Amino acid sequence: MLFIRTSLGQLTCGLGFLLLGGCQSKSDATNAKIERAGEPTIYTVKSDDAEMDAAIQTSRATLPEFLHVFERQDTATSDFALKVHYDDGQQPEHIWLSNLSQNNGKLYGVISNLPEYTKAVQEGQTVEVDTSKVSDWKYVQHHRLVGGRTIKVLRNQLSPEERQELDASVDYKIE
């Protein structure tokens, strides 16, 4: 199954950041929501979701744009994060990394959510970013979300009530 998880942790307060994980077979007919006590909600997305696939492909193609802005951060930009694909042979999972940094030409980030399936990483762990595994990127500029394409796709699939909750939980505009 492909999961999109809302993060109540380090990246934001509320539903503002979403995690992808796994893949759901093409025969699975509907998206679903998995709620866990004390953990972020996981929204499943079918593996043949054309909008999500396009969002991931566009994010990968435009990663150099993100890296350029990240390297030249100013007071108008904040909340830089990357979503990275992990697959340790169990269930594939896409996890947001925050607190990005560069050292000796390498990019690092902190695992921002409790992984549901992968045992390759743990929440709070600092990891080197394999840019070939990035599935989304985002930052905030002038109180507007830049990038975050998978967030926008999922937001459009939420119920009106969930969308309103998401919008109220972040301090920037999602367009």
SVG drawing of the C-alpha trace seen along z (x, -y; Angstrom):
<svg xmlns="http://www.w3.org/2000/svg" viewBox="-16 -38 50 46">
<polyline fill="none" stroke="black" stroke-width="0.4" points="0.0,0.0 1.1,-3.6 0.7,-5.6 0.6,-9.3 1.1,-10.0 0.3,-13.3 3.0,-14.5 2.2,-15.8 5.8,-16.0 8.8,-18.0 7.9,-19.4 4.7,-21.2 1.8,-21.3 -0.9,-19.3 -1.7,-17.8 0.7,-20.0 3.3,-17.4 2.4,-14.1 4.4,-10.9 4.2,-8.4 5.0,-4.8 4.4,-1.5 2.4,-0.7 -1.1,0.5 -1.8,2.9 -3.8,1.7 -6.6,3.9 -7.2,2.1 -10.2,-0.1 -10.2,-2.8 -7.9,-5.0 -8.2,-4.5 -7.2,-6.0 -5.4,-4.2 -5.7,-5.8 -3.3,-4.8 -3.5,-5.9 -0.8,-8.4 0.6,-8.3 -0.1,-10.3 -3.0,-9.1 -1.9,-7.3 -3.7,-7.8 -3.3,-5.1 -3.0,-6.0 -3.3,-3.5 0.0,-2.7 -1.5,-3.7 -2.6,-7.1 -1.6,-9.2 -1.6,-12.5 0.7,-11.2 3.0,-9.6 3.2,-12.9 3.8,-14.8 6.7,-12.5 8.2,-12.7 8.0,-16.5 9.5,-16.8 12.4,-14.6 12.9,-16.6 12.9,-19.9 15.1,-18.9 18.0,-21.1 15.6,-24.1 15.1,-23.2 18.8,-22.6 19.6,-26.0 17.2,-27.8 18.3,-25.7 21.9,-26.6 21.0,-30.3 18.4,-30.5 17.4,-33.9 14.9,-35.3 12.0,-34.8 12.4,-31.0 12.0,-28.4 10.9,-24.8 13.1,-23.1 12.3,-19.4 12.8,-16.4 10.7,-13.3 12.8,-10.2 11.9,-6.7 13.0,-3.9 12.6,-0.2 14.3,2.4 12.5,5.3 9.4,5.1 7.0,2.4 8.3,-0.7 7.9,-3.9 8.4,-7.6 9.5,-9.7 10.0,-13.4 13.4,-14.6 13.8,-18.0 16.6,-20.0 18.6,-19.7 22.3,-20.5 25.3,-20.1 28.7,-18.9 31.6,-18.2 29.4,-18.3 26.9,-15.9 23.3,-16.6 21.9,-15.3 18.4,-15.4 16.6,-14.2 13.9,-11.5 10.8,-13.5 8.3,-10.7 8.1,-7.3 8.5,-4.9 5.6,-2.5 7.3,0.3 11.0,-0.3 13.5,0.7 16.3,-1.1 15.8,-4.3 14.4,-5.6 12.6,-8.8 15.1,-11.5 18.0,-9.8 20.3,-11.9 20.8,-10.4 22.7,-11.2 20.3,-12.0 20.5,-9.9 19.1,-12.4 18.1,-9.6 15.5,-8.5 13.9,-11.9 10.2,-11.8 9.2,-15.3 10.6,-18.6 9.2,-21.6 9.9,-24.9 7.9,-27.9 8.5,-31.3 6.5,-34.4 4.0,-32.2 3.3,-30.1 4.2,-26.4 6.7,-25.9 7.0,-22.4 5.2,-19.9 3.5,-18.4 2.6,-15.1 1.0,-17.2 -1.0,-19.1 -2.2,-15.9 -3.3,-14.4 -4.9,-17.6 -7.1,-17.6 -8.2,-14.0 -9.2,-14.9 -12.8,-15.4 -13.7,-19.1 -13.5,-18.7 -10.0,-17.2 -8.9,-19.8 -10.1,-22.5 -8.3,-20.9 -5.1,-20.7 -5.3,-24.3 -6.0,-25.5 -3.0,-23.5 -0.3,-25.2 0.9,-28.8 1.3,-29.1 -1.0,-28.9 -1.2,-25.7 -2.2,-26.6"/>
</svg>
